[in-house]
Amino acid sequence: MFSLWRNLFPFYFYKYNINRTFVIFSVDEIPLIDFSQVLETSADTLRKSVDGNMTFIKWDGEVLPSCVELLTTKSEYYTYEEILDVLAGPDWTQPM
C-alpha cells in the first residue's frame, strides 16, 4: 500500500526526502543521541528492529550531526529509498 501511495505522489517523496539521511545503530547507544540534531523527538519515538537490538535516526541536510559521529555501532548511511528497502526486510518487519 505504501509503495502505491509513493508511486501516486512521487513529487511529495522527492521534495521532502531528497536530502534526508538515515543511519542504523545499537539501542545501547540511544543515550548518545541529541534529539535536537535529528528528526526524531525522543528515545520513546524510535522504531526498533524486530529483535529490539537496533534502531535508526534520520536528519536533513549534508551536515552530519555531531551525535552521529559518536556512534560506534552505526551502519552505513542510507538514503530514503535505501532505508525503505532495509525496513521492509525481516529484521525490521514482523512476518504476517
C-alpha positions in Angstrom: 0.0 0.0 0.0 2.8 2.4 0.9 4.5 1.8 -2.4 1.3 2.6 -4.3 1.0 5.9 -2.4 4.6 6.7 -3.1 4.1 6.0 -6.8 1.0 8.1 -7.0 2.7 11.1 -5.3 6.4 10.9 -6.3 6.9 14.7 -6.1 6.0 14.7 -2.4 8.6 12.0 -1.6 11.2 13.6 -3.8 10.6 17.1 -2.4 10.6 16.2 1.3 13.1 13.3 1.4 15.8 14.3 -1.1 18.4 15.4 1.5 17.3 13.0 4.2 19.9 10.6 5.6 19.4 7.6 7.8 21.7 5.5 10.0 21.0 2.3 11.9 22.8 1.7 15.3 22.5 -0.3 18.5 19.9 0.6 21.0 22.7 0.7 23.6 23.8 4.0 22.1 20.5 5.8 22.3 21.7 7.9 25.2 24.3 9.4 22.9 21.7 10.9 20.6 21.0 14.6 20.9 17.4 14.8 19.7 17.7 18.5 18.8 20.1 17.4 16.0 17.9 14.7 14.4 14.3 14.4 13.2 13.1 12.0 15.9 11.8 13.7 19.1 12.8 11.3 21.9 14.1 7.8 22.7 10.4 6.8 23.1 9.6 7.5 19.4 12.4 5.4 17.9 11.4 2.4 15.9 13.3 -0.7 16.8 14.2 -3.8 14.9 12.2 -7.0 15.4 14.7 -8.3 18.0 14.8 -4.9 19.7 18.6 -4.6 19.4 18.8 -1.9 16.6 17.2 1.4 15.9 17.7 4.3 13.4 17.6 8.0 13.2 17.4 10.5 10.4 18.3 14.1 9.6 18.1 16.5 6.8 21.0 18.2 5.0 24.5 17.3 4.2 26.0 18.1 7.6 26.5 15.0 9.8 25.1 15.6 13.3 27.8 15.5 15.9 25.9 12.9 18.0 26.0 10.6 15.0 29.8 10.9 14.8 29.9 9.5 18.4 28.1 6.2 17.4 30.4 3.2 17.3 27.8 0.7 16.1 26.5 2.8 13.2 25.7 1.3 9.8 26.5 2.8 6.5 24.4 5.9 5.7 21.2 5.3 3.8 19.0 7.5 1.5 15.3 7.4 1.9 14.8 4.9 -0.9 17.6 2.6 0.5 16.1 2.7 4.1 12.7 1.7 2.8 14.2 -1.5 1.4 16.0 -2.2 4.6 12.9 -1.6 6.8 10.9 -3.9 4.5 13.2 -6.8 5.4 12.7 -9.5 8.1 14.9 -7.7 10.6 12.5 -4.8 10.8 9.1 -6.1 9.8 7.3 -9.0 11.5 6.1 -11.7 9.1 2.3 -11.7 8.7 
